[in-house]
Amino acid sequence: QVQLVESGGGLVQPGGSLRLSCAASGITFSSYGMGWFRQPPGKQRELVTTISSGGLTNYVDSVKGRFTISRDNAKNTVYLQMNSLKPEDTAVYFCNADYWGSSSRYVYWGQGTQVTVSS
């Protein structure tokens, strides 16, 4: 059974930092591209950042220079370091695992963790 379990969300003041973690089980973690998505209140889920199985990263423009994605294949965990947080970063953050096989695509999601940026 595949599980992606996020942790590290919470309430933080503008300008503060949080570190999200996503622990994966039931998959060959090192083979999967991993990503973080977020869903702000009343809006659709959107891509924040991804990291490939080889460690290549990609960020949406709004978080470049503030957020950093990383992975530890030995711990089957992906991280999202969020600095200089803004109220518009408030959202439920979801972890995503994505793998393209020879004939199928495998995509898994975590349950989400709430991040609230407010004074």
C-alpha positions as a LaTeX table, in Angstrom:
\begin{tabular}{lrrr}
\hline
Residue & $x$ (\AA) & $y$ (\AA) & $z$ (\AA) \\
\hline
Gln1 & 0.00 & 0.00 & 0.00 \\
Val2 & 1.38 & 3.34 & $-1.04$ \\
Gln3 & 1.42 & 6.10 & 1.54 \\
Leu4 & 2.65 & 9.67 & 1.38 \\
Val5 & 2.50 & 11.36 & 4.77 \\
Glu6 & 3.11 & 15.09 & 5.02 \\
Ser7 & 4.08 & 16.90 & 8.19 \\
Gly8 & 5.44 & 20.25 & 9.30 \\
Gly9 & 2.57 & 22.57 & 8.48 \\
Gly10 & 1.25 & 25.17 & 10.87 \\
Leu11 & 0.72 & 28.84 & 11.57 \\
Val12 & 3.59 & 31.22 & 10.90 \\
Gln13 & 3.96 & 34.99 & 10.74 \\
Pro14 & 4.80 & 36.73 & 7.46 \\
Gly15 & 8.52 & 36.54 & 6.84 \\
Gly16 & 8.82 & 33.33 & 8.80 \\
Ser17 & 9.91 & 29.85 & 7.76 \\
Leu18 & 8.52 & 26.34 & 7.77 \\
Arg19 & 9.90 & 23.02 & 6.64 \\
Leu20 & 7.49 & 20.45 & 5.27 \\
Ser21 & 8.33 & 16.76 & 5.08 \\
Cys22 & 6.73 & 13.98 & 3.09 \\
Ala23 & 7.57 & 10.42 & 4.03 \\
Ala24 & 6.83 & 7.82 & 1.37 \\
Ser25 & 6.26 & 4.10 & 1.72 \\
Gly26 & 5.16 & 1.35 & $-0.63$ \\
Ile27 & 7.04 & 2.75 & $-3.64$ \\
Thr28 & 10.59 & 2.61 & $-4.98$ \\
Phe29 & 11.12 & 6.17 & $-3.85$ \\
Ser30 & 14.37 & 6.81 & $-5.71$ \\
Ser31 & 12.65 & 6.10 & $-9.04$ \\
Tyr32 & 9.88 & 8.63 & $-8.55$ \\
Gly33 & 9.74 & 12.27 & $-9.38$ \\
Met34 & 8.42 & 14.11 & $-6.33$ \\
Gly35 & 6.55 & 17.34 & $-6.07$ \\
Trp36 & 4.72 & 19.75 & $-3.85$ \\
Phe37 & 1.39 & 21.23 & $-4.84$ \\
Arg38 & $-0.82$ & 23.63 & $-2.91$ \\
Gln39 & $-4.47$ & 24.57 & $-2.82$ \\
Pro40 & $-5.23$ & 28.06 & $-1.51$ \\
Pro41 & $-8.66$ & 28.66 & 0.04 \\
Gly42 & $-11.33$ & 28.72 & $-2.65$ \\
Lys43 & $-8.87$ & 28.04 & $-5.45$ \\
Gln44 & $-7.66$ & 25.11 & $-7.52$ \\
Arg45 & $-4.66$ & 23.00 & $-6.67$ \\
Glu46 & $-1.48$ & 24.36 & $-8.24$ \\
Leu47 & 2.06 & 23.13 & $-8.77$ \\
Val48 & 4.71 & 24.63 & $-6.48$ \\
Thr49 & 7.87 & 22.68 & $-7.17$ \\
Thr50 & 9.19 & 19.34 & $-8.38$ \\
Ile51 & 12.36 & 17.32 & $-8.06$ \\
Ser52 & 13.19 & 14.54 & $-10.48$ \\
Ser53 & 14.58 & 11.15 & $-9.57$ \\
Gly54 & 17.94 & 12.54 & $-10.65$ \\
Gly55 & 17.64 & 15.63 & $-8.46$ \\
Leu56 & 16.68 & 18.23 & $-11.05$ \\
Thr57 & 14.40 & 20.88 & $-9.57$ \\
Asn58 & 11.75 & 23.19 & $-10.94$ \\
Tyr59 & 9.86 & 26.01 & $-9.21$ \\
Val60 & 6.87 & 28.16 & $-9.97$ \\
Asp61 & 7.96 & 31.79 & $-10.33$ \\
Ser62 & 6.12 & 32.96 & $-7.21$ \\
Val63 & 8.32 & 30.84 & $-4.90$ \\
Lys64 & 11.69 & 31.04 & $-6.65$ \\
Gly65 & 14.38 & 32.18 & $-4.26$ \\
Arg66 & 12.18 & 31.50 & $-1.21$ \\
Phe67 & 11.36 & 27.78 & $-1.37$ \\
Thr68 & 13.75 & 24.85 & $-1.72$ \\
Ile69 & 12.80 & 21.27 & $-2.49$ \\
Ser70 & 15.14 & 18.43 & $-1.60$ \\
Arg71 & 15.01 & 14.68 & $-1.24$ \\
Asp72 & 16.70 & 12.04 & 0.87 \\
Asn73 & 16.42 & 8.72 & $-0.90$ \\
Ala74 & 17.84 & 6.87 & 2.09 \\
Lys75 & 14.92 & 8.11 & 4.19 \\
Asn76 & 12.29 & 7.97 & 1.42 \\
Thr77 & 11.49 & 11.57 & 2.23 \\
Val78 & 11.08 & 14.80 & 0.29 \\
Tyr79 & 11.30 & 18.18 & 1.95 \\
Leu80 & 10.09 & 21.68 & 1.24 \\
Gln81 & 11.96 & 24.46 & 2.98 \\
Met82 & 9.85 & 27.61 & 2.87 \\
Asn83 & 11.42 & 30.92 & 3.78 \\
Ser84 & 10.19 & 34.51 & 3.65 \\
Leu85 & 6.64 & 33.28 & 3.78 \\
Lys86 & 3.84 & 35.54 & 2.60 \\
Pro87 & 0.11 & 35.53 & 3.36 \\
Glu88 & $-0.50$ & 34.40 & $-0.23$ \\
Asp89 & 1.42 & 31.20 & 0.54 \\
Thr90 & $-1.47$ & 30.16 & 2.78 \\
Ala91 & $-2.79$ & 26.86 & 1.44 \\
Val92 & $-3.06$ & 23.15 & 1.99 \\
Tyr93 & 0.20 & 21.67 & 0.73 \\
Phe94 & 0.17 & 18.25 & $-0.91$ \\
Cys95 & 3.01 & 15.88 & $-1.63$ \\
Asn96 & 2.99 & 14.12 & $-5.00$ \\
Ala97 & 4.87 & 11.10 & $-6.36$ \\
Asp98 & 4.99 & 10.54 & $-10.11$ \\
Tyr99 & 6.53 & 7.71 & $-12.15$ \\
Trp100 & 6.34 & 6.93 & $-15.85$ \\
Gly101 & 6.64 & 3.19 & $-16.46$ \\
Ser102 & 7.01 & 1.55 & $-19.87$ \\
Ser103 & 3.26 & 1.56 & $-20.42$ \\
Ser104 & 1.67 & 3.15 & $-17.38$ \\
Arg105 & 1.95 & 6.24 & $-15.22$ \\
Tyr106 & 1.78 & 5.99 & $-11.46$ \\
Val107 & 0.72 & 9.06 & $-9.47$ \\
Tyr108 & 0.15 & 9.21 & $-5.74$ \\
Trp109 & $-0.89$ & 11.99 & $-3.36$ \\
Gly110 & $-0.56$ & 12.69 & 0.30 \\
Gln111 & $-3.44$ & 13.88 & 2.47 \\
Gly112 & $-2.16$ & 17.43 & 2.72 \\
Thr113 & $-0.89$ & 19.69 & 5.48 \\
Gln114 & $-2.20$ & 23.16 & 6.24 \\
Val115 & 0.14 & 26.15 & 6.06 \\
Thr116 & $-1.25$ & 29.45 & 7.31 \\
Val117 & 0.77 & 32.65 & 7.03 \\
Ser118 & $-0.79$ & 35.38 & 9.15 \\
Ser119 & 0.09 & 37.94 & 11.75 \\
\hline
\end{tabular}
